[in-house]
Amino acid sequence: MKNGVYGILKAKYLINDDALKNWRFIVFLIVLAIIMIANTQRFEQKVFEINELNNKVKELRSEFVDRRSELMKLKMESTVSTKMEEKQIFSSTVPPVKIKVKKEEEKSFFNKIWQ
């Protein structure tokens, strides 16, 4: 057991005759570790980007609500009437009258002949 631990500490497994197998495995582990680190980095970038986009959506939604409430205030009759009074246009005191147009029936071909 003492020689096993001592051999590992001196890295004799890297300089033995069959060390090529060990080197291949070590290189494989290093490449695998690099791929895992790169994958984690990309994942974290995506998380930050999603977080940033969520904040942007919240900001745009609040701006939308503000604009919508402002529009509702501008569409109110009292606001419109005050804006029109500034331009010397006043609301009518006489209520509007509905105009009805009677459409003549188109007579069919037979009705035209019999008249």
Contacts in CASP RR format, 6 or more apart in sequence:
PFRMAT RR
TARGET T0000
AUTHOR 0000-0000-0000
METHOD contacts of the structure
MODEL  1
MKNGVYGILKAKYLINDDALKNWRFIVFLIVLAIIMIANTQRFEQKVFEI
NELNNKVKELRSEFVDRRSELMKLKMESTVSTKMEEKQIFSSTVPPVKIK
VKKEEEKSFFNKIWQ
7 13 0 8 1.000
13 19 0 8 1.000
13 22 0 8 1.000
14 22 0 8 1.000
14 23 0 8 1.000
16 22 0 8 1.000
73 79 0 8 1.000
74 80 0 8 1.000
81 91 0 8 1.000
84 90 0 8 1.000
84 91 0 8 1.000
107 115 0 8 1.000
END
